[in-house]
Amino acid sequence: MTDNDPSLLDRIADESRRSFLKKSAVATAGVGAAATGTASAQDGDDGDYFGQEWKGLIFPQSFYPEARFTFVSGVVEWTPNYGDVQDSWFTDYNTRMIRWLNTGEQDQLFVAEDANIGEFDEDLGFVPDQGEGDENQPQVFEIRPEWAPFGDNQDLITVNFSPADQETSDQILDADDWWQDQQDAFETNGNGGGNGSGGNNATGDNTTGN
């Protein structure tokens, strides 16, 4: 990105801009929670996995509050490098690909390095369920509605995410076409269908996972 590139709000369509600004106003009261709440949650990494909450960075146009997703890659050796976003800013974050459930859209989520989300399984193509459910199904995560600016940068925001409970995970996956296709591949080939880390950035309608 150069100094002549339009700002983020100039790049977002009018409707999306209004939605983003409205979301910004509503979330202002939760900005403190996005910073302090995460710190206390991450300090408790030895506690119950499903009681954890972790910090990440995401592009604002890819921020879908309360949307559900799963990780479909391990750590990717890539960081944005434009404007005032530099590699040095990302020493505490790892780039991973996520898939928004029920839409199939994929995006980058820059995950705090100390977030213990679980190990990515290359054979299955996702981070497996960390609970007492089916270890051959993906662990479902949920983005919290609160967000905070990433310093002075307009192209990234700080968000919190956490594992969805088992009942919610099962309901979401049962209605998800991608997961149904993965199950069919598993039954046919004896694996989860391979790594699903490719795909396009999410720029479409709001993803709720419902």
FITI-48285 format. One record per residue: x, y, z of N, C-alpha, C in turn; residue in three letters. Coordinates in Angstrom, 3 decimals. Atoms other than C-alpha are relative to their C-alpha. Example, Ala and Ser with C-alpha at 12.3 -4.5 7.8 and 13.67 -1.06 7.14 Angstrom:
       n_u       n_v       n_w      ca_u      ca_v      ca_w       c_u       c_v       c_w  resn
     0.890    -1.190     0.000    12.300    -4.500     7.800     0.900     1.200     0.000   ALA
    -0.820    -1.190    -0.060    13.670    -1.060     7.140    -0.770     1.090     0.730   SER
END
This chain:
       n_u       n_v       n_w      ca_u      ca_v      ca_w       c_u       c_v       c_w  resn
     0.841    -1.192     0.000     0.000     0.000     0.000     0.869     1.232     0.000   MET
    -0.761    -1.230     0.055     1.282     3.478    -0.827    -0.790     1.112     0.652   THR
     0.678    -1.142    -0.617     0.470     6.879     0.608    -1.143     0.487    -0.856   ASP
     1.050    -0.457     0.894    -1.697     7.496    -2.465    -1.203    -0.919    -0.018   ASN
     1.128     0.926    -0.019    -3.923     4.475    -1.832    -1.117     0.581     0.839   ASP
     1.117    -0.495    -0.799    -7.417     5.262    -0.550    -0.016    -0.648     1.362   PRO
     0.109     0.546    -1.352    -8.147     4.759     3.120    -0.976    -1.152    -0.003   SER
     0.889     1.150    -0.112   -10.066     1.747     4.356    -1.453     0.392    -0.232   LEU
     1.401    -0.385     0.132   -13.368     3.617     4.633    -0.339     0.408    -1.432   LEU
     0.246    -0.339     1.403   -12.969     4.900     1.072    -0.156    -1.234    -0.849   ASP
     0.060     1.217     0.795   -12.533     1.338    -0.142    -1.272    -0.799     0.251   ARG
     1.205     0.773    -0.325   -15.622    -0.026     1.568    -1.210     0.664    -0.647   ILE
     1.212    -0.534     0.628   -18.907     0.376    -0.273    -0.834     0.730     1.031   ALA
     0.765    -0.838    -0.912   -21.407     2.844     1.186    -0.763    -0.814     1.026   ASP
     0.793     0.805    -0.936   -23.615     0.174     2.693     0.888    -0.642     1.046   GLU
    -0.922     0.627    -0.925   -20.671    -1.656     4.220     0.587     1.028     0.948   SER
    -0.562    -1.047    -0.832   -19.274     1.644     5.470    -0.958     0.357     1.129   ARG
     0.972    -0.337    -1.034   -22.483     2.496     7.286    -0.084    -1.096     1.045   ARG
     0.047     1.129    -0.923   -22.593    -0.982     8.798     1.222    -0.019     0.900   SER
    -1.244     0.030    -0.767   -18.964    -0.758     9.871     0.005     1.097     1.056   PHE
    -0.001    -1.101    -0.944   -19.390     2.674    11.487    -1.017    -0.216     1.111   LEU
     0.992     0.303    -1.021   -22.540     1.580    13.256     0.544    -1.012     0.982   LYS
    -0.604     1.028    -0.845   -20.719    -1.471    14.524     1.084     0.605     0.889   LYS
    -1.052    -0.665    -0.763   -17.860     0.772    15.624    -0.583     0.719     1.199   SER
     0.605    -0.749    -1.089   -20.168     2.959    17.690    -0.520    -0.923     1.084   ALA
     0.553     0.941    -0.972   -21.866     0.010    19.324     1.099    -0.663     0.812   VAL
    -1.079     0.749    -0.647   -18.566    -1.652    20.098     0.919     0.851     0.847   ALA
    -0.931    -0.863    -0.721   -16.881     1.398    21.633     0.082    -0.365     1.467   THR
     0.002     0.340    -1.419   -17.953     0.399    25.119     0.733    -1.292     0.277   ALA
    -0.661     1.282    -0.201   -16.417    -3.022    24.544     1.460    -0.006    -0.355   GLY
    -1.402    -0.036     0.399   -13.008    -1.814    23.403     0.900    -0.414     1.136   VAL
    -0.820     0.382    -1.148   -11.603    -2.142    26.896    -0.027    -1.487     0.230   GLY
     0.101     1.447    -0.191   -12.894    -5.688    27.083     0.850    -0.740    -1.004   ALA
    -0.805     0.660     1.023   -11.107    -6.514    23.857     1.466    -0.031     0.381   ALA
    -1.406    -0.038    -0.404    -7.807    -5.569    25.467     0.215    -0.678     1.344   ALA
    -0.242     0.525    -1.344    -8.086    -6.321    29.188    -0.597    -1.371     0.194   THR
     0.633     1.299    -0.172   -10.480    -9.245    28.926     0.843    -1.111    -0.572   GLY
    -0.841     1.004     0.626    -8.155   -11.090    26.613     1.200    -0.318     0.856   THR
    -1.197     0.216    -0.805    -5.169   -10.591    28.875    -0.286    -0.949     1.146   ALA
     0.305     0.869    -1.123    -6.892   -12.211    31.827    -0.312    -1.405    -0.465   SER
     0.312     1.335     0.506    -8.154   -15.067    29.662     1.261    -0.743    -0.384   ALA
    -1.203     0.672     0.433    -4.740   -15.775    28.213     0.887    -0.378     1.165   GLN
    -0.766     0.368    -1.182    -3.198   -15.803    31.670    -0.446    -1.337     0.559   ASP
     0.521     1.243    -0.554    -5.391   -18.822    32.401     0.107    -1.157    -0.955   GLY
    -0.140     1.035     1.016    -4.038   -21.111    29.684    -0.041    -1.411     0.559   ASP
     0.007     1.334    -0.593    -3.842   -24.002    32.138    -1.397    -0.429     0.419   ASP
     1.352     0.324    -0.418    -7.564   -23.891    32.790    -0.760    -0.781    -1.050   GLY
     0.864     0.714     0.922   -10.516   -25.405    30.962     0.128     0.579    -1.412   ASP
    -0.188    -0.455     1.382    -9.966   -25.240    27.191    -1.197     0.809    -0.472   TYR
     1.203    -0.652     0.500   -13.563   -24.215    26.523    -0.357     1.256     0.792   PHE
     0.165    -1.262    -0.707   -13.306   -21.389    29.041     1.013     1.036    -0.434   GLY
    -1.055    -0.893     0.458   -10.417   -19.801    27.153    -0.549     1.051    -0.965   GLN
     0.271    -1.021     1.003   -10.524   -16.623    25.101     1.336     0.575    -0.429   GLU
    -1.296    -0.407     0.513    -7.676   -15.531    22.830    -0.131     1.222    -0.888   TRP
    -0.040    -1.214     0.804    -6.624   -12.439    20.922     0.506    -0.304    -1.403   LYS
    -0.470     0.105     1.376    -6.161   -12.100    17.184    -0.164     1.335    -0.715   GLY
     0.155    -1.162     0.869    -5.911    -9.515    14.418    -0.687    -0.447    -1.277   LEU
     0.712     0.336     1.225    -8.155    -9.418    11.373    -0.257     1.275    -0.785   ILE
     0.350    -1.151     0.817    -8.910    -7.129     8.451    -1.446     0.407     0.309   PHE
     1.354    -0.429    -0.387   -11.997    -5.000     9.292    -1.098    -0.501    -0.922   PRO
     1.025     0.466     0.934   -13.846    -6.010     6.121    -0.274    -1.499     0.147   GLN
     0.184     1.436    -0.229   -13.455    -9.641     7.258    -0.495    -0.282     1.407   SER
     0.447     0.156    -1.389   -14.788    -9.044    10.777    -1.499    -0.246     0.044   PHE
     1.396     0.384    -0.109   -18.067   -10.865    11.371    -0.295    -0.354     1.454   TYR
     0.229     0.261    -1.427   -19.133   -10.551    15.034    -0.862    -1.229     0.228   PRO
     0.715     1.207    -0.427   -20.251   -13.838    16.615    -0.083    -1.056    -1.095   GLU
    -0.047     1.023     1.042   -19.507   -15.735    13.399     0.809    -1.197     0.484   ALA
    -0.719     1.220    -0.361   -18.242   -19.321    13.684     0.943    -0.395    -1.124   ARG
    -1.014     0.374     0.979   -15.154   -20.650    11.950     0.820    -1.162     0.524   PHE
    -0.962     1.007    -0.405   -12.551   -23.371    12.005     1.338     0.315    -0.667   THR
    -1.334    -0.216     0.560    -8.802   -23.273    11.395     0.293    -1.071    -1.039   PHE
    -0.268     0.947     1.086    -7.812   -24.867     8.082     1.451     0.084    -0.468   VAL
    -1.432     0.013     0.304    -4.057   -24.341     8.172     0.779     0.032     1.301   SER
    -0.922    -0.262    -1.081    -1.094   -24.415    10.446     0.489     1.433    -0.143   GLY
    -0.565    -1.342     0.107     1.098   -21.346    10.778     0.489     0.233    -1.425   VAL
    -0.382    -0.370     1.357     1.535   -19.643     7.393     1.087     1.064     0.079   VAL
    -1.118    -0.947    -0.039     4.812   -17.825     6.764    -0.302     1.213    -0.875   GLU
     0.376    -1.219     0.717     3.231   -14.554     5.643    -0.553     1.010     0.984   TRP
     0.580    -1.095    -0.777     2.493   -11.200     7.232    -0.225     1.173    -0.935   THR
     0.197    -1.193     0.833     1.042    -8.031     5.710     1.167     0.946     0.210   PRO
    -1.142    -0.897    -0.086     3.759    -5.501     4.969    -0.279     1.233    -0.855   ASN
     0.345    -1.218     0.714     2.291    -2.167     3.932    -0.297     1.088     1.021   TYR
     0.264    -1.105    -0.912     1.854     1.255     5.449     0.847    -0.131     1.245   GLY
    -0.738     0.123    -1.247     2.781     1.082     9.106    -0.115    -1.397     0.590   ASP
     0.010     1.392    -0.431     2.165    -2.665     9.307     1.316    -0.624    -0.436   VAL
    -1.321     0.528     0.280     5.621    -4.184     9.540     0.173    -1.339     0.681   GLN
    -0.239     1.316    -0.583     7.026    -7.612    10.309     0.222     0.074     1.502   ASP
    -0.309    -0.110    -1.428     8.212    -6.361    13.699    -1.258     0.074     0.852   SER
     1.259    -0.069    -0.733     4.610    -5.733    14.708    -0.585    -1.395     0.238   TRP
     0.632     1.309    -0.028     3.836    -9.419    14.175     0.825    -1.046     0.736   PHE
    -0.809     0.968    -0.742     6.419   -10.997    16.444    -0.841    -0.783     0.997   THR
     0.865     0.670    -0.976     3.584   -11.907    18.831    -1.216    -0.650    -0.651   ASP
     1.157     0.555     0.705     1.194   -13.193    16.142     0.448    -1.010    -1.054   TYR
    -0.225     0.987     1.057     1.012   -16.173    13.797    -1.147     0.082    -1.010   ASN
     1.015    -0.044     1.045    -0.814   -16.095    10.457    -0.577    -1.392    -0.217   THR
     0.697     1.256     0.283    -3.398   -18.846     9.975    -1.175     0.288    -0.924   ARG
     1.196    -0.096     0.829    -6.176   -19.485     7.485    -1.187    -0.558     0.767   MET
     1.239     0.476    -0.615    -9.728   -19.819     8.763    -1.073    -0.138    -1.072   ILE
     1.161     0.158     0.893   -12.923   -20.979     7.070    -1.245     0.385     0.794   ARG
     1.276    -0.360    -0.612   -16.175   -19.242     7.965    -1.000    -1.102    -0.315   TRP
     0.910     1.121     0.187   -18.687   -22.023     8.481    -1.338     0.473    -0.551   LEU
     1.270    -0.216     0.697   -21.869   -22.171     6.417     0.124     0.905    -1.217   ASN
    -0.194    -0.794     1.216   -20.363   -19.929     3.692     1.173    -0.524    -0.825   THR
    -1.168     0.494     0.709   -17.041   -21.572     2.791     1.047     1.056    -0.279   GLY
    -0.972    -1.062     0.222   -15.279   -18.196     2.677     1.202    -0.186     0.911   GLU
    -1.222     0.145    -0.774   -11.686   -18.127     3.872     0.724     1.327     0.140   GLN
    -0.709    -1.227    -0.306    -9.583   -15.396     5.447     1.233    -0.310     0.818   ASP
    -1.111     0.093    -0.933    -6.380   -14.786     7.326    -0.459     0.501     1.373   GLN
     0.158    -0.460    -1.377    -6.583   -14.544    11.104     1.384    -0.044     0.622   LEU
    -1.319    -0.087    -0.607    -3.430   -13.378    12.860    -0.160    -0.269     1.492   PHE
     0.306     0.524    -1.333    -3.489   -15.356    16.096     1.145     0.297     0.956   VAL
    -1.017    -0.229    -1.020    -1.668   -14.390    19.277     0.842    -1.260     0.173   ALA
    -0.919     1.137    -0.005     1.406   -16.595    19.519    -0.230    -0.930     1.180   GLU
     0.184     0.839    -1.181     0.530   -17.819    23.011    -1.397    -0.621     0.081   ASP
     1.336     0.594     0.018    -2.993   -18.919    22.000     0.101    -1.501    -0.253   ALA
    -0.066     1.465     0.100    -3.292   -22.662    22.576    -1.281    -0.525    -0.634   ASN
     1.240     0.357     0.692    -5.927   -23.365    19.936    -0.096    -1.483    -0.312   ILE
    -0.049     1.401     0.380    -4.868   -26.973    19.336     0.901    -0.190    -1.208   GLY
    -0.921     0.304     1.091    -2.618   -28.695    16.814    -0.744    -0.204    -1.311   GLU
     0.559     0.207     1.329    -3.404   -28.481    13.117     0.362    -1.398    -0.494   PHE
    -0.210     1.344     0.519    -3.823   -31.969    11.607     0.076     0.070    -1.523   ASP
    -0.183    -0.114     1.447    -2.377   -32.041     8.086    -0.819    -1.024    -0.771   GLU
     0.780     1.020     0.695    -4.187   -35.263     7.190    -1.480     0.377    -0.067   ASP
     1.407    -0.388    -0.026    -7.581   -33.934     8.235    -0.226     1.343    -0.680   LEU
     0.131    -1.311     0.615    -6.945   -30.390     7.026    -0.624     1.039     0.897   GLY
     0.554    -0.968    -0.952    -8.117   -28.627    10.188     0.509    -0.307     1.400   PHE
    -0.269     0.250    -1.414    -7.617   -28.268    13.936    -1.145    -0.846     0.539   VAL
     1.079     0.902    -0.430    -9.563   -31.228    15.391    -0.700     0.470     1.267   PRO
     0.794    -0.246    -1.199   -12.222   -31.075    18.077     0.844    -0.272     1.243   ASP
    -0.800     0.121    -1.214   -10.582   -30.513    21.473    -0.812    -0.505     1.191   GLN
     0.848     0.463    -1.083   -13.530   -31.757    23.525    -0.130    -1.508     0.014   GLY
     0.249     1.430    -0.099   -15.026   -35.165    24.166    -0.841    -0.508    -1.163   GLU
     0.773     0.409     1.167   -16.774   -35.260    20.811     0.846    -0.789    -0.970   GLY
    -0.703     0.724     1.057   -15.542   -36.649    17.503     1.317     0.690    -0.303   ASP
    -1.307    -0.616     0.246   -11.800   -36.007    17.238     0.297     0.151    -1.486   GLU
    -0.187    -0.138     1.446   -12.141   -36.357    13.451    -0.824     1.135    -0.592   ASN
     0.711    -1.171     0.493   -14.333   -33.273    13.213     0.727     1.259     0.468   GLN
    -0.742    -1.208    -0.357   -13.029   -29.683    13.324    -0.500     0.647     1.282   PRO
     0.383    -0.827    -1.123   -12.998   -27.564    16.431    -0.597     1.298    -0.537   GLN
     0.677    -1.226     0.430   -15.439   -24.681    15.953     0.337     1.120     0.985   VAL
    -0.302    -1.180    -0.803   -14.510   -21.206    17.195    -0.999     1.096    -0.319   PHE
     0.933    -1.110     0.177   -16.532   -18.030    17.613     0.705     1.324     0.251   GLU
    -0.535    -1.353    -0.156   -15.504   -14.392    17.106    -0.904     0.787     0.950   ILE
     0.758    -0.847    -0.913   -16.581   -12.078    19.939    -0.395     1.310    -0.706   ARG
     0.448    -1.228     0.679   -18.502    -8.891    18.999     0.880     1.213     0.280   PRO
    -0.824    -1.153    -0.322   -16.026    -6.532    20.698     1.239     0.057    -0.895   GLU
    -1.239    -0.157     0.751   -13.059    -5.124    18.791     0.684     1.284     0.453   TRP
    -0.770    -1.194    -0.324   -10.339    -2.523    19.221     0.954     0.285    -1.148   ALA
    -0.967    -0.313     1.057    -8.052    -0.651    16.804     1.349    -0.653     0.276   PRO
    -1.359     0.516    -0.135    -4.622    -2.154    16.158     0.952     1.188    -0.109   PHE
    -0.805    -1.206    -0.007    -2.603     0.879    17.188    -0.679     1.081    -0.817   GLY
     0.539    -1.046     0.868    -3.053     3.674    14.674    -0.344    -0.517    -1.384   ASP
     0.202     0.563     1.332    -3.491     1.299    11.774    -1.475    -0.219    -0.280   ASN
     1.402     0.143     0.371    -6.821     1.364     9.941    -0.291    -1.312    -0.713   GLN
     0.192     1.186     0.823    -6.281    -1.900     8.097    -0.085    -1.290     0.800   ASP
     0.124     1.159    -0.859    -6.304    -4.278    11.068    -0.674     0.402     1.298   LEU
     0.609    -0.228    -1.301    -8.364    -4.564    14.227     0.298    -1.198     0.904   ILE
    -0.214     1.042    -0.996    -7.897    -6.551    17.432    -1.345    -0.601     0.390   THR
     1.239     0.695    -0.353   -10.556    -9.169    18.168     0.306    -1.115     1.002   VAL
    -0.098     1.163    -0.874   -11.179   -11.945    20.668    -0.783    -1.151    -0.617   ASN
     0.741     1.176     0.453   -12.242   -15.486    19.835     0.163    -1.105     1.029   PHE
    -0.022     1.091    -0.969   -12.955   -18.635    21.802    -0.637    -1.244    -0.607   SER
     0.628     1.223     0.517   -13.988   -22.274    21.260    -1.506     0.019     0.243   PRO
     1.436     0.175    -0.190   -17.687   -22.903    20.728    -0.245    -1.266     0.812   ALA
     0.304     1.198    -0.777   -19.330   -25.396    23.064    -0.378    -1.150    -0.928   ASP
     0.183     1.194     0.819   -19.889   -28.943    21.857    -1.345    -0.027    -0.706   GLN
     1.329     0.036     0.608   -23.618   -28.620    21.225    -0.082     0.971    -1.177   GLU
     0.001    -0.989     1.077   -23.165   -25.458    19.164     0.832    -0.484    -1.174   THR
    -0.869     0.518     1.063   -20.297   -27.024    17.220    -0.717    -1.043    -0.835   SER
     0.696     1.068     0.719   -22.363   -30.075    16.329    -1.110     0.558    -0.882   ASP
     1.096    -0.581     0.778   -25.325   -27.971    15.193     0.520     0.732    -1.230   GLN
    -0.562    -0.753     1.113   -23.157   -25.718    13.027     0.545    -0.939    -1.069   ILE
    -0.617     0.917     0.958   -21.240   -28.583    11.423    -1.041    -0.850    -0.720   LEU
     1.047     0.805     0.633   -24.393   -30.613    10.757    -0.671     0.744    -1.152   ASP
     0.648    -0.798     1.040   -25.689   -27.727     8.620     0.991     0.561    -1.015   ALA
    -1.029    -0.596     0.839   -22.406   -26.957     6.871     0.346    -0.905    -1.179   ASP
    -0.244     0.805     1.203   -21.963   -28.152     3.263     1.456    -0.452    -0.092   ASP
    -1.423     0.370     0.065   -18.168   -28.072     3.447     0.283    -1.202     0.893   TRP
    -0.273     1.100    -0.911   -18.146   -30.370     6.468    -0.675    -1.278    -0.466   TRP
     0.659     1.184     0.522   -20.663   -32.728     4.909     0.825    -0.611    -1.131   GLN
    -0.876     0.490     1.067   -18.379   -32.978     1.859     1.244    -0.655     0.589   ASP
    -1.168     0.571    -0.660   -15.417   -33.636     4.181    -0.322    -1.382     0.563   GLN
     0.400     1.301    -0.538   -17.324   -36.454     5.852    -0.137    -1.034    -1.104   GLN
     0.124     0.918     1.136   -18.153   -37.991     2.480     1.375    -0.446    -0.474   ASP
    -1.363     0.334     0.411   -14.451   -37.820     1.566     0.651    -0.946     0.996   ALA
    -0.555     0.864    -1.032   -13.542   -39.422     4.863    -0.500    -1.432    -0.171   PHE
     0.569     1.332     0.171   -15.903   -42.315     4.257     0.532    -0.674    -1.264   GLU
    -0.480     0.557     1.267   -14.623   -42.731     0.693     1.489    -0.312     0.019   THR
    -1.454     0.097     0.085   -10.894   -42.188     1.157     0.694    -0.335     1.310   ASN
    -0.607     0.281    -1.292   -10.342   -42.766     4.851     0.745     1.171     0.585   GLY
    -0.588    -1.193    -0.605    -9.233   -39.188     5.512    -0.961     1.159    -0.180   ASN
     0.893    -1.148    -0.022   -10.700   -35.731     5.915    -0.030     0.796    -1.282   GLY
     0.071    -0.702     1.267   -10.152   -34.719     2.319     1.154     0.928    -0.242   GLY
    -1.206    -0.796     0.245    -6.834   -32.957     2.763    -0.093     1.402     0.531   GLY
    -0.114    -1.353    -0.513    -5.698   -29.504     3.730    -0.920     0.939    -0.750   ASN
     0.921    -0.949     0.615    -8.347   -26.853     3.113     0.434     1.423     0.157   GLY
    -0.494    -1.334    -0.319    -6.114   -23.834     3.496    -0.090     0.978    -1.150   SER
     0.123    -0.930     1.115    -6.739   -22.367     0.048    -1.310     0.735     0.052   GLY
     1.297    -0.641     0.081    -9.614   -20.159    -0.990     0.101     1.503    -0.086   GLY
     0.066    -1.427     0.192   -10.724   -16.573    -1.286    -0.256     0.699     1.311   ASN
     0.295    -0.796    -1.173   -10.917   -13.783     1.245    -1.495     0.218     0.106   ASN
     1.434    -0.195    -0.221   -14.316   -13.225     2.810    -0.344     1.466    -0.170   ALA
     0.417    -1.374     0.212   -15.856   -10.068     1.423    -1.496     0.070    -0.247   THR
     1.419     0.043     0.321   -19.466   -11.135     1.083    -0.865     0.415     1.169   GLY
     0.965    -0.370    -1.019   -22.507   -10.916     3.336     0.466    -0.445     1.359   ASP
    -0.361     0.295    -1.364   -22.297   -11.084     7.078    -0.155    -1.480     0.294   ASN
    -0.014     1.422    -0.313   -21.409   -14.557     8.300    -0.352    -0.184     1.454   THR
     0.395     0.184    -1.395   -23.237   -15.594    11.434     0.198    -1.417     0.472   THR
    -0.148     1.407    -0.394   -22.766   -19.350    11.386    -1.302    -0.595     0.484   GLY
     1.272     0.546    -0.468   -26.433   -19.758    12.204    -0.725    -0.691    -1.137   ASN
END
